[in-house]
Amino acid sequence: MGSETAATPVPSRAGWDGVWTLPNLITMLRLACIPWFLWLLLDVGNRTDAALLLGALGATDWVDGWIARRFDQVSDVGKLLDPIADRLLLVVALTAMVVDGSIPTWFAVTVLVREVLIGLVGLVLLAMGARRIDVTWWGKTGTFALLWAVPFFLAGESTAFAHEAFAIGAWVFGLPGLVISWVAGWSYIPAAREVLADRRSRRGH
């Protein structure tokens, strides 16, 4: 579910013209399914179905991005909404799984701290009226790996078929995803400085 993304950025639909695109509808569906996930895990206690749903929601992060690029449906709204949906899904899922005891607390906290810090930086820039920092390729890659690792942790603690393999897969995706996401997070620091410098330059004129 940018400054170091592509050398030739994909043109995006501006304003409300880019709201009701298929990729954005998929992203909205991802957000709408979060309460369903919480119900399955914390109310019903069905880790297997919760893991399946979470894995499917993680897969939609790749699907909506591919559709946006393939069919020229990249939009300003999507660039803002997609990372918000990814971050919210990760934060909610990790918090619920810590409560459920289905993920190592240290792993969840390490991911959550990074997500909160990035979110705070984004809010500060928004409050200062600076332009938004696009998500980088490394940021998307780290998030994508984590969106697979988290349901794998859940499946590994369930009674699902081959749950031992899922437990191993959780670390295969989780550790690289954790490292990549933190590296990407550090890369936003110079990007934020550039954005603030650009804002000061525009105000000076």
Secondary structure, 3 states (H helix, E strand, C coil): CCCCCCCCCCCCECHHHHCCCHHHHHHHHHHHCHHHHHHHHHHHCCHHHHHHHHHHHHHHHHHHHHHHHHCCCCEHHHHHHHHHHHHHHHHHHHHHHHHHCCCCHHHHHHHHHHHHHHHHHHHHHHHCCCCCCCCCHHHHHHHHHHHHHHHHHHHHCCCCCCHHHHHHHHHHHHHHHHHHHHHHHHHHHHHHHHHHHHHHHHHHC
